[in-house]
């Protein structure tokens, strides 16, 4: 179960600032030293908070990916019927290092991305929608495994991009086989 931390980090930051300020006063630091003891950690936290709230969009010819607060969302379309997507996704994830398929069905899939130097790992949820009987839309949501993560350094968007590319790659041979069977 994921926790929605909401305003908790800001509350903790405020409490920590007050504790640092009182500590500086109680131990008798000079006023300028107390200000530095409070200001430096506070400034670092504010910079991280500002970096976390920026939105990063990746638009390619066949995919759109948006990333904000270490959560990435993406959409792509493939020329594969929705009924064949579980096989395609299973093959795609099987070809990718650091990805593990937890569950796949006709409605979607759950994938686990292992930790890297940028993140503690990610949970990826895929949802499948039929477009026209021969094509499908895949919507993806990538969230950090460790819920207090506020910055993923672009890892979630990068993982969705790699996953979409591999799904398209694996859907190529499947769509060729399907079109040959139709003739």
C-alpha positions as a Markdown table, in Angstrom:
| # | Residue | x | y | z |
|---|---|---|---|---|
| 1 | Unk | 0.0 | 0.0 | 0.0 |
| 2 | Unk | 1.4 | 3.4 | -1.0 |
| 3 | Unk | 1.2 | 6.3 | 1.4 |
| 4 | Unk | 0.3 | 9.8 | 0.2 |
| 5 | Unk | 2.7 | 12.0 | 2.1 |
| 6 | Unk | 1.1 | 15.2 | 1.1 |
| 7 | Unk | 2.4 | 18.1 | 3.2 |
| 8 | Unk | 4.2 | 15.9 | 5.7 |
| 9 | Unk | 7.7 | 16.7 | 4.3 |
| 10 | Unk | 7.1 | 20.4 | 4.6 |
| 11 | Unk | 5.8 | 20.0 | 8.1 |
| 12 | Unk | 8.9 | 18.0 | 9.1 |
| 13 | Unk | 11.1 | 20.7 | 7.4 |
| 14 | Unk | 9.5 | 23.4 | 9.5 |
| 15 | Unk | 9.9 | 21.4 | 12.7 |
| 16 | Unk | 13.5 | 20.7 | 11.9 |
| 17 | Unk | 14.2 | 24.4 | 11.2 |
| 18 | Unk | 12.7 | 25.4 | 14.6 |
| 19 | Unk | 14.7 | 22.7 | 16.4 |
| 20 | Unk | 17.9 | 23.9 | 14.7 |
| 21 | Unk | 17.2 | 27.5 | 15.5 |
| 22 | Unk | 16.4 | 26.7 | 19.2 |
| 23 | Unk | 19.5 | 24.5 | 19.4 |
| 24 | Unk | 21.7 | 27.3 | 18.1 |
| 25 | Unk | 20.2 | 29.7 | 20.6 |
| 26 | Unk | 20.5 | 27.3 | 23.5 |
| 27 | Unk | 24.1 | 26.3 | 23.0 |
| 28 | Unk | 25.0 | 30.0 | 22.6 |
| 29 | Unk | 26.1 | 30.2 | 19.0 |
| 30 | Unk | 26.6 | 33.7 | 17.6 |
| 31 | Unk | 23.4 | 34.9 | 15.8 |
| 32 | Unk | 25.1 | 34.7 | 12.4 |
| 33 | Unk | 26.2 | 31.1 | 13.1 |
| 34 | Unk | 22.7 | 30.2 | 14.2 |
| 35 | Unk | 21.3 | 31.7 | 11.0 |
| 36 | Unk | 23.7 | 29.6 | 8.9 |
| 37 | Unk | 22.9 | 26.4 | 10.8 |
| 38 | Unk | 19.2 | 27.0 | 9.9 |
| 39 | Unk | 19.6 | 28.6 | 6.5 |
| 40 | Unk | 21.8 | 26.1 | 4.8 |
| 41 | Unk | 19.7 | 22.9 | 5.4 |
| 42 | Unk | 16.5 | 25.0 | 4.7 |
| 43 | Unk | 18.0 | 26.3 | 1.4 |
| 44 | Unk | 19.0 | 22.8 | 0.3 |
| 45 | Unk | 15.5 | 21.5 | 1.1 |
| 46 | Unk | 13.8 | 24.3 | -0.8 |
| 47 | Unk | 16.0 | 23.7 | -3.9 |
| 48 | Unk | 15.1 | 20.0 | -3.8 |
| 49 | Unk | 11.4 | 20.9 | -3.4 |
| 50 | Unk | 11.6 | 23.2 | -6.4 |
| 51 | Unk | 13.4 | 20.6 | -8.5 |
| 52 | Unk | 10.7 | 18.1 | -7.6 |
| 53 | Unk | 7.8 | 20.2 | -8.7 |
| 54 | Unk | 9.0 | 20.8 | -12.3 |
| 55 | Unk | 7.4 | 18.9 | -15.1 |
| 56 | Unk | 9.4 | 17.2 | -17.8 |
| 57 | Unk | 7.8 | 16.1 | -21.0 |
| 58 | Unk | 9.2 | 13.7 | -23.6 |
| 59 | Unk | 7.4 | 13.6 | -26.9 |
| 60 | Unk | 8.5 | 11.2 | -29.6 |
| 61 | Unk | 6.8 | 10.2 | -32.8 |
| 62 | Unk | 5.0 | 7.3 | -31.1 |
| 63 | Unk | 5.0 | 8.1 | -27.4 |
| 64 | Unk | 4.2 | 10.9 | -25.0 |
| 65 | Unk | 5.8 | 10.8 | -21.5 |
| 66 | Unk | 5.3 | 13.3 | -18.7 |
| 67 | Unk | 7.3 | 13.3 | -15.4 |
| 68 | Unk | 6.6 | 15.3 | -12.2 |
| 69 | Unk | 7.5 | 14.7 | -8.6 |
| 70 | Unk | 9.2 | 11.3 | -9.4 |
| 71 | Unk | 6.0 | 10.1 | -11.0 |
| 72 | Unk | 6.0 | 9.4 | -14.8 |
| 73 | Unk | 3.0 | 8.8 | -17.0 |
| 74 | Unk | 3.1 | 7.8 | -20.6 |
| 75 | Unk | 0.9 | 6.8 | -23.6 |
| 76 | Unk | 1.8 | 5.0 | -26.8 |
| 77 | Unk | 0.0 | 3.1 | -29.5 |
| 78 | Unk | 1.1 | -0.2 | -31.1 |
| 79 | Unk | -0.3 | -2.0 | -34.1 |
| 80 | Unk | -1.3 | -5.1 | -32.2 |
| 81 | Unk | -4.8 | -6.2 | -31.1 |
| 82 | Unk | -5.4 | -5.8 | -27.4 |
| 83 | Unk | -5.8 | -9.6 | -27.1 |
| 84 | Unk | -2.2 | -10.1 | -28.2 |
| 85 | Unk | -0.7 | -7.4 | -25.9 |
| 86 | Unk | -0.1 | -9.7 | -22.9 |
| 87 | Unk | 2.2 | -11.9 | -25.0 |
| 88 | Unk | 4.0 | -8.8 | -26.4 |
| 89 | Unk | 4.5 | -7.3 | -23.0 |
| 90 | Unk | 5.7 | -10.6 | -21.5 |
| 91 | Unk | 8.3 | -10.9 | -24.3 |
| 92 | Unk | 9.3 | -7.3 | -24.0 |
| 93 | Unk | 9.9 | -7.4 | -20.2 |
| 94 | Unk | 11.7 | -10.7 | -20.6 |
| 95 | Unk | 14.2 | -9.0 | -22.9 |
| 96 | Unk | 14.9 | -6.1 | -20.5 |
| 97 | Unk | 17.5 | -6.1 | -17.7 |
| 98 | Unk | 16.2 | -4.8 | -14.4 |
| 99 | Unk | 12.5 | -5.3 | -15.2 |
| 100 | Unk | 10.4 | -8.1 | -13.7 |
| 101 | Unk | 6.8 | -8.8 | -14.8 |
| 102 | Unk | 4.6 | -9.3 | -11.7 |
| 103 | Unk | 1.2 | -9.7 | -13.5 |
| 104 | Unk | -0.2 | -9.5 | -17.0 |
| 105 | Unk | -3.8 | -9.8 | -18.3 |
| 106 | Unk | -5.9 | -8.5 | -21.2 |
| 107 | Unk | -6.6 | -5.3 | -19.2 |
| 108 | Unk | -3.0 | -4.4 | -18.3 |
| 109 | Unk | 0.2 | -5.4 | -16.5 |
| 110 | Unk | 2.2 | -4.7 | -13.4 |
| 111 | Unk | 6.0 | -4.5 | -13.7 |
| 112 | Unk | 8.8 | -3.9 | -11.1 |
| 113 | Unk | 11.9 | -2.0 | -12.1 |
| 114 | Unk | 14.9 | -2.7 | -9.8 |
| 115 | Unk | 16.9 | -0.1 | -8.0 |
| 116 | Unk | 19.5 | 1.9 | -9.8 |
| 117 | Unk | 21.9 | 4.6 | -8.7 |
| 118 | Unk | 19.1 | 7.1 | -9.4 |
| 119 | Unk | 16.1 | 5.4 | -7.6 |
| 120 | Unk | 15.2 | 2.7 | -5.2 |
| 121 | Unk | 13.2 | 1.1 | -7.9 |
| 122 | Unk | 9.8 | 1.7 | -9.5 |
| 123 | Unk | 6.4 | 0.2 | -9.9 |
| 124 | Unk | 5.0 | 0.4 | -13.4 |
| 125 | Unk | 1.3 | -0.1 | -14.1 |
| 126 | Unk | 0.2 | -0.6 | -17.7 |
| 127 | Unk | -3.4 | -0.3 | -18.9 |
| 128 | Unk | -4.5 | -1.6 | -22.4 |
| 129 | Unk | -7.2 | -0.1 | -24.5 |
| 130 | Unk | -8.5 | -1.1 | -27.9 |
| 131 | Unk | -8.2 | 1.6 | -30.6 |
| 132 | Unk | -9.7 | 0.0 | -33.7 |
| 133 | Unk | -9.5 | -3.8 | -33.4 |
| 134 | Unk | -6.0 | -3.9 | -34.9 |
| 135 | Unk | -4.2 | -1.3 | -32.8 |
| 136 | Unk | -4.0 | -0.8 | -29.0 |
| 137 | Unk | -3.2 | 2.1 | -26.7 |
| 138 | Unk | -0.9 | 1.5 | -23.8 |
| 139 | Unk | -1.1 | 3.9 | -20.8 |
| 140 | Unk | 1.6 | 3.6 | -18.2 |
| 141 | Unk | 2.1 | 5.0 | -14.7 |
| 142 | Unk | 5.5 | 4.7 | -13.1 |
| 143 | Unk | 5.8 | 5.5 | -9.4 |
| 144 | Unk | 8.8 | 5.1 | -7.1 |
| 145 | Unk | 8.9 | 2.1 | -4.9 |
| 146 | Unk | 10.0 | 4.2 | -2.0 |
| 147 | Unk | 7.1 | 6.6 | -1.7 |
| 148 | Unk | 8.9 | 9.6 | -0.1 |
| 149 | Unk | 11.0 | 9.9 | -3.2 |
| 150 | Unk | 10.5 | 13.4 | -4.6 |
| 151 | Unk | 13.2 | 13.4 | -7.4 |
| 152 | Unk | 14.0 | 10.4 | -9.6 |
| 153 | Unk | 16.5 | 12.2 | -11.9 |
| 154 | Unk | 14.5 | 11.2 | -15.0 |
| 155 | Unk | 14.7 | 7.5 | -14.3 |
| 156 | Unk | 11.0 | 6.9 | -14.4 |
| 157 | Unk | 10.6 | 8.6 | -17.8 |
| 158 | Unk | 13.7 | 6.8 | -19.1 |
| 159 | Unk | 12.3 | 3.5 | -18.0 |
| 160 | Unk | 8.9 | 4.1 | -19.7 |
| 161 | Unk | 10.7 | 5.2 | -22.9 |
| 162 | Unk | 12.8 | 2.0 | -22.9 |
| 163 | Unk | 9.7 | -0.1 | -22.1 |
| 164 | Unk | 7.6 | 1.4 | -24.9 |
| 165 | Unk | 10.5 | 1.0 | -27.3 |
| 166 | Unk | 10.9 | -2.7 | -26.4 |
| 167 | Unk | 7.1 | -3.3 | -26.6 |
| 168 | Unk | 7.1 | -1.8 | -30.1 |
| 169 | Unk | 10.1 | -3.9 | -31.1 |
| 170 | Unk | 8.5 | -7.1 | -29.8 |
| 171 | Unk | 5.1 | -6.2 | -31.5 |
| 172 | Unk | 6.8 | -6.0 | -34.9 |
| 173 | Unk | 7.3 | -9.7 | -35.4 |
| 174 | Unk | 3.9 | -10.4 | -33.9 |
| 175 | Unk | 2.0 | -8.0 | -36.2 |
| 176 | Unk | 3.9 | -9.6 | -39.2 |
| 177 | Unk | 2.8 | -13.0 | -38.1 |
| 178 | Unk | -0.8 | -11.9 | -37.5 |
| 179 | Unk | -1.0 | -10.2 | -40.9 |
| 180 | Unk | 0.5 | -13.3 | -42.7 |
| 181 | Unk | -2.2 | -15.5 | -40.9 |
| 182 | Unk | -4.9 | -13.1 | -42.2 |
| 183 | Unk | -3.9 | -13.7 | -45.9 |
